[in-house]
Amino acid sequence: MKDHLIKAIARERIERLFEFARAYAQSDPEAAREAVAIARRIAQRARMRIPKQYRLIFCRRCGNLFLGTGSFSVRVRDKRTTHVVVKCLKCGWIRRYPALKEKHIRSAAQKP
């Protein structure tokens, strides 16, 4: 099969698995975690990235979905550079996302 056809099939399956995981995250978290694990394996086999909209909603260490308030915490830090800290409350994994664009926009708006 052609490479683009394989990637299209993989993308479709990944989207289906993440929609399943979102639907069952509250009622059956173990099934949702397994769906995320399968989606990650499909992406690895097809040598493609998981789309950003899905990449941001799960823990890379334990596969826990970041849906609801009991699964993760979010903080905004301004120590070295402004960044958002997302922490998984199940395994303690921490992910930092830079928030520099917002800071530059805010400082540009205050100058005049």
MOPAC internal coordinates of N, CA, C and O (Angstrom, degrees):
PM7 1SCF
backbone

  N    0.0000 0     0.00 0     0.00 0    0    0    0
  C    1.4644 1     0.00 0     0.00 0    1    0    0
  C    1.5201 1   109.61 1     0.00 0    2    1    0
  O    1.2310 1   120.86 1   -23.39 1    3    2    1
  N    1.2840 1   115.95 1   156.61 1    3    2    1
  C    1.4551 1   121.58 1   179.18 1    5    3    2
  C    1.5230 1   109.88 1   -74.32 1    6    5    3
  O    1.2310 1   121.40 1   -28.07 1    7    6    5
  N    1.3177 1   114.93 1   151.93 1    7    6    5
  C    1.4581 1   120.91 1  -177.32 1    9    7    6
  C    1.5229 1   111.94 1   -63.29 1   10    9    7
  O    1.2310 1   119.98 1   139.49 1   11   10    9
  N    1.3325 1   117.65 1   -40.51 1   11   10    9
  C    1.4644 1   119.74 1  -178.63 1   13   11   10
  C    1.5225 1   111.52 1   -68.86 1   14   13   11
  O    1.2310 1   120.36 1   149.70 1   15   14   13
  N    1.3466 1   116.92 1   -30.30 1   15   14   13
  C    1.4581 1   120.09 1   177.47 1   17   15   14
  C    1.5338 1   110.73 1   -70.11 1   18   17   15
  O    1.2310 1   120.70 1   139.56 1   19   18   17
  N    1.3210 1   116.27 1   -40.44 1   19   18   17
  C    1.4661 1   121.09 1   177.65 1   21   19   18
  C    1.5252 1   110.07 1   -62.44 1   22   21   19
  O    1.2310 1   120.24 1   136.23 1   23   22   21
  N    1.3214 1   117.15 1   -43.77 1   23   22   21
  C    1.4665 1   120.87 1  -179.56 1   25   23   22
  C    1.5253 1   111.24 1   -66.78 1   26   25   23
  O    1.2310 1   119.77 1   143.80 1   27   26   25
  N    1.3266 1   118.04 1   -36.20 1   27   26   25
  C    1.4680 1   120.95 1   178.28 1   29   27   26
  C    1.5259 1   110.76 1   -66.03 1   30   29   27
  O    1.2310 1   120.46 1   137.34 1   31   30   29
  N    1.3314 1   116.73 1   -42.66 1   31   30   29
  C    1.4701 1   120.32 1   177.89 1   33   31   30
  C    1.5223 1   110.06 1   -64.81 1   34   33   31
  O    1.2310 1   120.52 1   137.14 1   35   34   33
  N    1.3370 1   116.62 1   -42.86 1   35   34   33
  C    1.4621 1   120.67 1   179.54 1   37   35   34
  C    1.5242 1   110.83 1   -62.54 1   38   37   35
  O    1.2310 1   120.08 1   136.95 1   39   38   37
  N    1.3446 1   117.45 1   -43.05 1   39   38   37
  C    1.4642 1   120.86 1   179.70 1   41   39   38
  C    1.5227 1   111.36 1   -61.31 1   42   41   39
  O    1.2310 1   120.75 1   138.29 1   43   42   41
  N    1.3274 1   116.18 1   -41.71 1   43   42   41
  C    1.4656 1   120.68 1   179.02 1   45   43   42
  C    1.5320 1   111.13 1   -63.80 1   46   45   43
  O    1.2310 1   120.60 1   136.60 1   47   46   45
  N    1.3222 1   116.45 1   -43.40 1   47   46   45
  C    1.4760 1   119.97 1   179.79 1   49   47   46
  C    1.5244 1   111.29 1   -66.98 1   50   49   47
  O    1.2310 1   120.41 1   141.38 1   51   50   49
  N    1.3247 1   116.83 1   -38.62 1   51   50   49
  C    1.4690 1   120.70 1   178.09 1   53   51   50
  C    1.5249 1   109.99 1   -62.54 1   54   53   51
  O    1.2310 1   120.34 1   135.73 1   55   54   53
  N    1.3318 1   116.95 1   -44.27 1   55   54   53
  C    1.4633 1   120.36 1   178.75 1   57   55   54
  C    1.5209 1   111.45 1   -61.64 1   58   57   55
  O    1.2310 1   120.33 1   136.92 1   59   58   57
  N    1.3280 1   116.98 1   -43.08 1   59   58   57
  C    1.4739 1   120.37 1   178.46 1   61   59   58
  C    1.5291 1   111.39 1   -62.09 1   62   61   59
  O    1.2310 1   120.75 1   136.49 1   63   62   61
  N    1.3280 1   116.16 1   -43.51 1   63   62   61
  C    1.4624 1   119.84 1  -179.01 1   65   63   62
  C    1.5290 1   111.71 1   -65.15 1   66   65   63
  O    1.2310 1   119.94 1   140.70 1   67   66   65
  N    1.3286 1   117.71 1   -39.30 1   67   66   65
  C    1.4608 1   119.51 1   179.07 1   69   67   66
  C    1.5286 1   111.38 1   -70.52 1   70   69   67
  O    1.2310 1   119.82 1   145.77 1   71   70   69
  N    1.3241 1   117.94 1   -34.23 1   71   70   69
  C    1.4669 1   119.79 1   175.61 1   73   71   70
  C    1.5279 1   109.95 1   -66.24 1   74   73   71
  O    1.2310 1   120.38 1   139.85 1   75   74   73
  N    1.3364 1   116.89 1   -40.15 1   75   74   73
  C    1.4620 1   120.79 1   175.45 1   77   75   74
  C    1.5256 1   110.00 1   -61.41 1   78   77   75
  O    1.2310 1   120.59 1   135.58 1   79   78   77
  N    1.3299 1   116.47 1   -44.42 1   79   78   77
  C    1.4649 1   120.64 1  -178.74 1   81   79   78
  C    1.5227 1   111.15 1   -62.77 1   82   81   79
  O    1.2310 1   120.20 1   139.87 1   83   82   81
  N    1.3356 1   117.23 1   -40.13 1   83   82   81
  C    1.4656 1   119.95 1   177.41 1   85   83   82
  C    1.5212 1   111.60 1   -64.16 1   86   85   83
  O    1.2310 1   120.75 1   139.72 1   87   86   85
  N    1.3283 1   116.17 1   -40.28 1   87   86   85
  C    1.4657 1   120.31 1  -177.69 1   89   87   86
  C    1.5208 1   111.70 1   -67.22 1   90   89   87
  O    1.2310 1   120.19 1   144.26 1   91   90   89
  N    1.3311 1   117.25 1   -35.74 1   91   90   89
  C    1.4582 1   120.39 1  -174.74 1   93   91   90
  C    1.5277 1   113.62 1  -106.08 1   94   93   91
  O    1.2310 1   119.40 1  -167.56 1   95   94   93
  N    1.3129 1   118.75 1    12.44 1   95   94   93
  C    1.4660 1   121.12 1  -177.55 1   97   95   94
  C    1.5229 1   112.19 1   -63.34 1   98   97   95
  O    1.2310 1   119.77 1   141.30 1   99   98   97
  N    1.3260 1   118.04 1   -38.70 1   99   98   97
  C    1.4632 1   121.03 1  -178.07 1  101   99   98
  C    1.5295 1   112.13 1   -81.57 1  102  101   99
  O    1.2310 1   120.15 1   137.12 1  103  102  101
  N    1.3450 1   117.31 1   -42.88 1  103  102  101
  C    1.4647 1   119.73 1  -174.39 1  105  103  102
  C    1.5263 1   112.87 1   -81.77 1  106  105  103
  O    1.2310 1   119.59 1   142.54 1  107  106  105
  N    1.3261 1   118.38 1   -37.46 1  107  106  105
  C    1.4698 1   121.75 1  -178.34 1  109  107  106
  C    1.5244 1   109.86 1  -139.15 1  110  109  107
  O    1.2310 1   119.88 1   -99.84 1  111  110  109
  N    1.3297 1   117.84 1    80.16 1  111  110  109
  C    1.4702 1   120.31 1  -175.40 1  113  111  110
  C    1.5268 1   114.09 1   -63.78 1  114  113  111
  O    1.2310 1   120.10 1   151.53 1  115  114  113
  N    1.3338 1   117.42 1   -28.47 1  115  114  113
  C    1.4617 1   119.80 1   179.73 1  117  115  114
  C    1.5324 1   111.06 1   -68.66 1  118  117  115
  O    1.2310 1   120.16 1   140.83 1  119  118  117
  N    1.3308 1   117.30 1   -39.17 1  119  118  117
  C    1.4682 1   121.02 1   177.08 1  121  119  118
  C    1.5293 1   110.23 1   -67.01 1  122  121  119
  O    1.2310 1   120.39 1   141.68 1  123  122  121
  N    1.3236 1   116.86 1   -38.32 1  123  122  121
  C    1.4669 1   120.60 1   177.66 1  125  123  122
  C    1.5194 1   110.65 1   -64.87 1  126  125  123
  O    1.2310 1   119.99 1   138.96 1  127  126  125
  N    1.3146 1   117.62 1   -41.04 1  127  126  125
  C    1.4636 1   121.88 1   178.81 1  129  127  126
  C    1.5317 1   110.53 1   -64.51 1  130  129  127
  O    1.2310 1   120.52 1   140.72 1  131  130  129
  N    1.3301 1   116.61 1   -39.28 1  131  130  129
  C    1.4629 1   120.52 1   178.18 1  133  131  130
  C    1.5305 1   111.31 1   -67.48 1  134  133  131
  O    1.2310 1   120.23 1   143.15 1  135  134  133
  N    1.3348 1   117.17 1   -36.85 1  135  134  133
  C    1.4683 1   120.98 1   177.28 1  137  135  134
  C    1.5293 1   110.24 1   -64.10 1  138  137  135
  O    1.2310 1   119.73 1   140.73 1  139  138  137
  N    1.3145 1   118.11 1   -39.27 1  139  138  137
  C    1.4639 1   121.61 1   177.23 1  141  139  138
  C    1.5311 1   110.02 1   -64.92 1  142  141  139
  O    1.2310 1   120.31 1   139.42 1  143  142  141
  N    1.3321 1   117.00 1   -40.58 1  143  142  141
  C    1.4648 1   120.48 1   179.43 1  145  143  142
  C    1.5320 1   110.91 1   -64.07 1  146  145  143
  O    1.2310 1   120.20 1   139.39 1  147  146  145
  N    1.3223 1   117.22 1   -40.61 1  147  146  145
  C    1.4633 1   121.19 1   178.85 1  149  147  146
  C    1.5258 1   110.02 1   -65.83 1  150  149  147
  O    1.2310 1   120.41 1   138.14 1  151  150  149
  N    1.3407 1   116.83 1   -41.86 1  151  150  149
  C    1.4664 1   120.75 1   179.16 1  153  151  150
  C    1.5338 1   110.51 1   -62.49 1  154  153  151
  O    1.2310 1   120.01 1   140.75 1  155  154  153
  N    1.3053 1   117.59 1   -39.25 1  155  154  153
  C    1.4608 1   120.62 1   178.56 1  157  155  154
  C    1.5287 1   111.16 1   -65.76 1  158  157  155
  O    1.2310 1   120.15 1   140.57 1  159  158  157
  N    1.3358 1   117.32 1   -39.43 1  159  158  157
  C    1.4677 1   120.34 1   178.02 1  161  159  158
  C    1.5240 1   111.48 1   -66.63 1  162  161  159
  O    1.2310 1   120.39 1   141.28 1  163  162  161
  N    1.3365 1   116.85 1   -38.72 1  163  162  161
  C    1.4698 1   120.22 1   177.49 1  165  163  162
  C    1.5256 1   109.76 1   -62.05 1  166  165  163
  O    1.2310 1   120.26 1   136.50 1  167  166  165
  N    1.3246 1   117.11 1   -43.50 1  167  166  165
  C    1.4639 1   120.75 1   179.46 1  169  167  166
  C    1.5250 1   111.18 1   -63.80 1  170  169  167
  O    1.2310 1   120.07 1   141.30 1  171  170  169
  N    1.3137 1   117.48 1   -38.70 1  171  170  169
  C    1.4563 1   120.64 1   178.82 1  173  171  170
  C    1.5274 1   111.14 1   -66.20 1  174  173  171
  O    1.2310 1   120.46 1   136.75 1  175  174  173
  N    1.3241 1   116.73 1   -43.25 1  175  174  173
  C    1.4640 1   120.60 1  -179.59 1  177  175  174
  C    1.5286 1   111.86 1   -64.77 1  178  177  175
  O    1.2310 1   120.86 1   142.02 1  179  178  177
  N    1.3345 1   115.96 1   -37.98 1  179  178  177
  C    1.4613 1   120.39 1  -179.30 1  181  179  178
  C    1.5298 1   111.89 1   -84.32 1  182  181  179
  O    1.2310 1   120.66 1   176.77 1  183  182  181
  N    1.3322 1   116.35 1    -3.23 1  183  182  181
  C    1.4723 1   122.66 1  -178.68 1  185  183  182
  C    1.5221 1   111.17 1    54.47 1  186  185  183
  O    1.2310 1   121.54 1  -124.59 1  187  186  185
  N    1.3078 1   114.66 1    55.41 1  187  186  185
  C    1.4609 1   120.24 1   178.34 1  189  187  186
  C    1.5186 1   109.15 1  -139.03 1  190  189  187
  O    1.2310 1   121.08 1   -17.87 1  191  190  189
  N    1.3122 1   115.55 1   162.13 1  191  190  189
  C    1.4518 1   120.99 1   178.40 1  193  191  190
  C    1.5168 1   110.14 1   -86.69 1  194  193  191
  O    1.2310 1   121.20 1   -30.87 1  195  194  193
  N    1.3148 1   115.30 1   149.13 1  195  194  193
  C    1.4581 1   120.22 1   171.04 1  197  195  194
  C    1.5249 1   106.33 1   -73.44 1  198  197  195
  O    1.2310 1   119.64 1   -45.02 1  199  198  197
  N    1.3367 1   118.29 1   134.98 1  199  198  197
  C    1.4647 1   120.01 1  -179.73 1  201  199  198
  C    1.5323 1   111.55 1   -55.55 1  202  201  199
  O    1.2310 1   120.52 1   -33.59 1  203  202  201
  N    1.3230 1   116.62 1   146.41 1  203  202  201
  C    1.4620 1   122.09 1  -173.44 1  205  203  202
  C    1.5201 1   112.87 1   -59.38 1  206  205  203
  O    1.2310 1   120.28 1   145.15 1  207  206  205
  N    1.3304 1   117.07 1   -34.85 1  207  206  205
  C    1.4619 1   119.94 1  -179.63 1  209  207  206
  C    1.5235 1   111.57 1   -61.74 1  210  209  207
  O    1.2310 1   120.06 1   151.30 1  211  210  209
  N    1.3312 1   117.48 1   -28.70 1  211  210  209
  C    1.4611 1   121.54 1   178.13 1  213  211  210
  C    1.5205 1   111.80 1   -94.17 1  214  213  211
  O    1.2310 1   120.16 1   148.83 1  215  214  213
  N    1.3260 1   117.29 1   -31.17 1  215  214  213
  C    1.4549 1   121.46 1  -177.31 1  217  215  214
  C    1.5236 1   112.15 1   -62.73 1  218  217  215
  O    1.2310 1   120.39 1   149.79 1  219  218  217
  N    1.3162 1   116.87 1   -30.21 1  219  218  217
  C    1.4606 1   120.91 1  -175.51 1  221  219  218
  C    1.5280 1   113.67 1   -83.20 1  222  221  219
  O    1.2310 1   119.51 1   171.66 1  223  222  221
  N    1.3368 1   118.54 1    -8.34 1  223  222  221
  C    1.4622 1   118.99 1  -172.70 1  225  223  222
  C    1.5263 1   114.13 1  -105.68 1  226  225  223
  O    1.2310 1   119.75 1  -167.65 1  227  226  225
  N    1.3376 1   118.08 1    12.35 1  227  226  225
  C    1.4596 1   117.98 1   176.44 1  229  227  226
  C    1.5219 1   110.77 1  -141.29 1  230  229  227
  O    1.2310 1   121.38 1   -24.01 1  231  230  229
  N    1.3248 1   114.97 1   155.99 1  231  230  229
  C    1.4587 1   122.28 1   177.82 1  233  231  230
  C    1.5234 1   108.77 1   -79.78 1  234  233  231
  O    1.2310 1   120.34 1   -48.97 1  235  234  233
  N    1.3131 1   116.95 1   131.03 1  235  234  233
  C    1.4567 1   120.14 1  -178.19 1  237  235  234
  C    1.5178 1   112.75 1   -75.02 1  238  237  235
  O    1.2310 1   120.10 1   159.51 1  239  238  237
  N    1.3080 1   117.42 1   -20.49 1  239  238  237
  C    1.4532 1   119.77 1  -178.83 1  241  239  238
  C    1.5260 1   111.97 1   -85.78 1  242  241  239
  O    1.2310 1   119.85 1   128.48 1  243  242  241
  N    1.3397 1   117.90 1   -51.52 1  243  242  241
  C    1.4674 1   119.78 1  -174.31 1  245  243  242
  C    1.5238 1   113.62 1  -107.38 1  246  245  243
  O    1.2310 1   119.23 1   169.03 1  247  246  245
  N    1.3383 1   119.08 1   -10.97 1  247  246  245
  C    1.4597 1   121.25 1   178.81 1  249  247  246
  C    1.5122 1   114.19 1    82.95 1  250  249  247
  O    1.2310 1   119.69 1  -172.29 1  251  250  249
  N    1.3246 1   118.19 1     7.71 1  251  250  249
  C    1.4555 1   123.04 1   179.96 1  253  251  250
  C    1.5325 1   110.01 1   -67.72 1  254  253  251
  O    1.2310 1   120.24 1   -46.25 1  255  254  253
  N    1.3239 1   117.15 1   133.75 1  255  254  253
  C    1.4640 1   120.47 1   178.60 1  257  255  254
  C    1.5169 1   109.88 1   -79.85 1  258  257  255
  O    1.2310 1   120.57 1   -40.93 1  259  258  257
  N    1.3219 1   116.51 1   139.07 1  259  258  257
  C    1.4539 1   122.27 1   179.01 1  261  259  258
  C    1.5197 1   109.47 1   -91.07 1  262  261  259
  O    1.2310 1   120.75 1  -112.35 1  263  262  261
  N    1.3135 1   116.17 1    67.65 1  263  262  261
  C    1.4552 1   122.17 1   176.91 1  265  263  262
  C    1.5202 1   107.90 1  -123.76 1  266  265  263
  O    1.2310 1   120.07 1   -44.66 1  267  266  265
  N    1.3099 1   117.48 1   135.34 1  267  266  265
  C    1.4550 1   120.41 1  -175.62 1  269  267  266
  C    1.5174 1   110.14 1    86.42 1  270  269  267
  O    1.2310 1   120.43 1    -6.54 1  271  270  269
  N    1.3085 1   116.79 1   173.46 1  271  270  269
  C    1.4584 1   120.26 1  -175.43 1  273  271  270
  C    1.5193 1   113.78 1   -91.92 1  274  273  271
  O    1.2310 1   119.50 1   164.60 1  275  274  273
  N    1.3129 1   118.55 1   -15.40 1  275  274  273
  C    1.4531 1   120.36 1  -175.17 1  277  275  274
  C    1.5110 1   115.04 1   -88.33 1  278  277  275
  O    1.2310 1   119.55 1   179.69 1  279  278  277
  N    1.3254 1   118.46 1    -0.31 1  279  278  277
  C    1.4591 1   119.42 1  -174.61 1  281  279  278
  C    1.5290 1   113.84 1  -105.98 1  282  281  279
  O    1.2310 1   119.70 1   164.23 1  283  282  281
  N    1.3312 1   118.18 1   -15.77 1  283  282  281
  C    1.4613 1   119.56 1  -178.78 1  285  283  282
  C    1.5230 1   109.93 1  -156.19 1  286  285  283
  O    1.2310 1   121.23 1   -16.77 1  287  286  285
  N    1.3362 1   115.25 1   163.23 1  287  286  285
  C    1.4586 1   120.53 1   174.59 1  289  287  286
  C    1.5262 1   107.96 1  -127.07 1  290  289  287
  O    1.2310 1   120.94 1   -31.49 1  291  290  289
  N    1.3260 1   115.82 1   148.51 1  291  290  289
  C    1.4560 1   121.67 1  -178.88 1  293  291  290
  C    1.5225 1   108.30 1  -126.08 1  294  293  291
  O    1.2310 1   120.98 1   -47.56 1  295  294  293
  N    1.3330 1   115.72 1   132.44 1  295  294  293
  C    1.4608 1   121.15 1   177.16 1  297  295  294
  C    1.5171 1   108.76 1  -136.30 1  298  297  295
  O    1.2310 1   120.83 1   -28.69 1  299  298  297
  N    1.3082 1   116.03 1   151.31 1  299  298  297
  C    1.4595 1   121.30 1   175.39 1  301  299  298
  C    1.5184 1   106.78 1  -110.52 1  302  301  299
  O    1.2310 1   120.81 1   -54.19 1  303  302  301
  N    1.3292 1   116.05 1   125.81 1  303  302  301
  C    1.4522 1   122.18 1  -177.46 1  305  303  302
  C    1.5181 1   110.02 1  -116.62 1  306  305  303
  O    1.2310 1   121.03 1   -31.98 1  307  306  305
  N    1.3319 1   115.63 1   148.02 1  307  306  305
  C    1.4581 1   120.83 1  -178.79 1  309  307  306
  C    1.5318 1   110.56 1  -132.30 1  310  309  307
  O    1.2310 1   120.48 1  -145.55 1  311  310  309
  N    1.3297 1   116.70 1    34.45 1  311  310  309
  C    1.4638 1   118.77 1  -178.60 1  313  311  310
  C    1.5186 1   110.81 1   -72.86 1  314  313  311
  O    1.2310 1   118.92 1    91.77 1  315  314  313
  N    1.3238 1   119.67 1   -88.23 1  315  314  313
  C    1.4608 1   121.37 1   179.66 1  317  315  314
  C    1.5233 1   110.36 1   -73.48 1  318  317  315
  O    1.2310 1   121.02 1   121.53 1  319  318  317
  N    1.3046 1   115.66 1   -58.47 1  319  318  317
  C    1.4629 1   121.90 1   173.61 1  321  319  318
  C    1.5188 1   106.78 1  -133.52 1  322  321  319
  O    1.2310 1   120.37 1   -22.31 1  323  322  321
  N    1.2968 1   116.91 1   157.69 1  323  322  321
  C    1.4546 1   119.94 1   179.98 1  325  323  322
  C    1.5216 1   109.05 1   -69.70 1  326  325  323
  O    1.2310 1   120.66 1   -52.52 1  327  326  325
  N    1.3325 1   116.34 1   127.48 1  327  326  325
  C    1.4515 1   121.07 1   178.42 1  329  327  326
  C    1.5252 1   110.10 1  -150.26 1  330  329  327
  O    1.2310 1   121.54 1   -21.50 1  331  330  329
  N    1.3347 1   114.66 1   158.50 1  331  330  329
  C    1.4531 1   122.68 1   177.63 1  333  331  330
  C    1.5180 1   106.81 1  -102.84 1  334  333  331
  O    1.2310 1   120.46 1   -48.31 1  335  334  333
  N    1.3309 1   116.72 1   131.69 1  335  334  333
  C    1.4522 1   122.21 1  -179.60 1  337  335  334
  C    1.5219 1   108.34 1  -110.11 1  338  337  335
  O    1.2310 1   120.70 1   -57.66 1  339  338  337
  N    1.3406 1   116.27 1   122.34 1  339  338  337
  C    1.4489 1   122.37 1   177.08 1  341  339  338
  C    1.5202 1   106.88 1  -112.16 1  342  341  339
  O    1.2310 1   120.27 1   -55.57 1  343  342  341
  N    1.3336 1   117.09 1   124.43 1  343  342  341
  C    1.4592 1   121.74 1  -176.85 1  345  343  342
  C    1.5239 1   109.93 1  -120.87 1  346  345  343
  O    1.2310 1   120.73 1   -51.00 1  347  346  345
  N    1.3165 1   116.20 1   129.00 1  347  346  345
  C    1.4630 1   121.69 1   176.13 1  349  347  346
  C    1.5251 1   107.75 1   -76.51 1  350  349  347
  O    1.2310 1   120.57 1   -52.98 1  351  350  349
  N    1.3130 1   116.52 1   127.02 1  351  350  349
  C    1.4614 1   119.77 1  -178.33 1  353  351  350
  C    1.5200 1   112.71 1   -83.54 1  354  353  351
  O    1.2310 1   120.19 1   173.74 1  355  354  353
  N    1.3297 1   117.24 1    -6.26 1  355  354  353
  C    1.4589 1   119.87 1   177.99 1  357  355  354
  C    1.5235 1   111.98 1   -87.36 1  358  357  355
  O    1.2310 1   120.24 1   132.52 1  359  358  357
  N    1.3479 1   117.16 1   -47.48 1  359  358  357
  C    1.4652 1   119.84 1  -176.55 1  361  359  358
  C    1.5260 1   113.35 1  -114.52 1  362  361  359
  O    1.2310 1   119.64 1   167.50 1  363  362  361
  N    1.3386 1   118.29 1   -12.50 1  363  362  361
  C    1.4518 1   121.18 1   178.28 1  365  363  362
  C    1.5192 1   114.71 1    88.94 1  366  365  363
  O    1.2310 1   119.84 1  -173.12 1  367  366  365
  N    1.3181 1   117.91 1     6.88 1  367  366  365
  C    1.4614 1   121.96 1  -179.69 1  369  367  366
  C    1.5202 1   109.86 1   -65.64 1  370  369  367
  O    1.2310 1   120.23 1   -42.40 1  371  370  369
  N    1.3263 1   117.16 1   137.60 1  371  370  369
  C    1.4627 1   122.36 1  -176.59 1  373  371  370
  C    1.5222 1   109.24 1  -118.08 1  374  373  371
  O    1.2310 1   121.00 1   -44.96 1  375  374  373
  N    1.3153 1   115.68 1   135.04 1  375  374  373
  C    1.4675 1   122.55 1   175.98 1  377  375  374
  C    1.5144 1   108.26 1  -126.76 1  378  377  375
  O    1.2310 1   120.70 1   -48.30 1  379  378  377
  N    1.3359 1   116.27 1   131.70 1  379  378  377
  C    1.4641 1   121.40 1   179.92 1  381  379  378
  C    1.5235 1   109.43 1  -112.52 1  382  381  379
  O    1.2310 1   120.86 1   -49.70 1  383  382  381
  N    1.3227 1   115.96 1   130.30 1  383  382  381
  C    1.4547 1   122.33 1   177.25 1  385  383  382
  C    1.5195 1   108.49 1  -115.12 1  386  385  383
  O    1.2310 1   119.40 1   -53.99 1  387  386  385
  N    1.3268 1   118.76 1   126.01 1  387  386  385
  C    1.4656 1   119.75 1   179.13 1  389  387  386
  C    1.5134 1   111.41 1   -66.71 1  390  389  387
  O    1.2310 1   120.79 1   -35.07 1  391  390  389
  N    1.3207 1   116.10 1   144.93 1  391  390  389
  C    1.4634 1   121.51 1  -179.72 1  393  391  390
  C    1.5260 1   108.88 1  -126.67 1  394  393  391
  O    1.2310 1   119.92 1  -136.07 1  395  394  393
  N    1.3099 1   117.75 1    43.93 1  395  394  393
  C    1.4586 1   122.17 1  -175.51 1  397  395  394
  C    1.5179 1   112.66 1   -73.05 1  398  397  395
  O    1.2310 1   119.86 1   144.92 1  399  398  397
  N    1.3278 1   117.86 1   -35.08 1  399  398  397
  C    1.4543 1   119.80 1  -177.50 1  401  399  398
  C    1.5178 1   111.07 1   -59.48 1  402  401  399
  O    1.2310 1   120.35 1   135.79 1  403  402  401
  N    1.3228 1   116.93 1   -44.21 1  403  402  401
  C    1.4638 1   121.24 1  -179.65 1  405  403  402
  C    1.5200 1   110.26 1   -61.66 1  406  405  403
  O    1.2310 1   119.91 1   139.27 1  407  406  405
  N    1.3177 1   117.78 1   -40.73 1  407  406  405
  C    1.4544 1   121.21 1  -178.44 1  409  407  406
  C    1.5289 1   110.44 1   -65.90 1  410  409  407
  O    1.2310 1   120.11 1   138.29 1  411  410  409
  N    1.3445 1   117.39 1   -41.71 1  411  410  409
  C    1.4605 1   120.84 1   178.57 1  413  411  410
  C    1.5236 1   111.11 1   -65.73 1  414  413  411
  O    1.2310 1   120.17 1   141.22 1  415  414  413
  N    1.3003 1   117.28 1   -38.78 1  415  414  413
  C    1.4636 1   120.95 1   178.85 1  417  415  414
  C    1.5282 1   110.01 1   -65.23 1  418  417  415
  O    1.2310 1   120.95 1   137.46 1  419  418  417
  N    1.3312 1   115.80 1   -42.54 1  419  418  417
  C    1.4577 1   121.01 1  -179.35 1  421  419  418
  C    1.5346 1   110.44 1   -65.42 1  422  421  419
  O    1.2310 1   119.64 1   136.50 1  423  422  421
  N    1.3423 1   118.28 1   -43.50 1  423  422  421
  C    1.4581 1   120.69 1  -178.65 1  425  423  422
  C    1.5228 1   111.30 1   -69.47 1  426  425  423
  O    1.2310 1   120.09 1   146.49 1  427  426  425
  N    1.3220 1   117.44 1   -33.51 1  427  426  425
  C    1.4619 1   120.73 1   177.27 1  429  427  426
  C    1.5202 1   110.98 1   -68.91 1  430  429  427
  O    1.2310 1   120.05 1   146.69 1  431  430  429
  N    1.3074 1   117.52 1   -33.31 1  431  430  429
  C    1.4579 1   121.19 1  -179.91 1  433  431  430
  C    1.5357 1   111.51 1   -73.38 1  434  433  431
  O    1.2310 1   119.80 1   152.53 1  435  434  433
  N    1.3241 1   117.99 1   -27.47 1  435  434  433
  C    1.4645 1   121.45 1  -177.92 1  437  435  434
  C    1.5273 1   113.55 1   -84.71 1  438  437  435
  O    1.2310 1   119.27 1   161.21 1  439  438  437
  N    1.3293 1   119.00 1   -18.79 1  439  438  437
  C    1.4713 1   122.62 1  -175.48 1  441  439  438
  C    1.5211 1   114.68 1   -63.66 1  442  441  439
  O    1.2310 1   117.74 1   135.31 1  443  442  441
  N    1.3390 1   121.90 1   -44.69 1  443  442  441
  C    1.4798 1   119.94 1  -173.87 1  445  443  442
  C    1.4767 1   111.80 1   -67.36 1  446  445  443
  O    1.2310 1   120.10 1   180.00 1  447  446  445

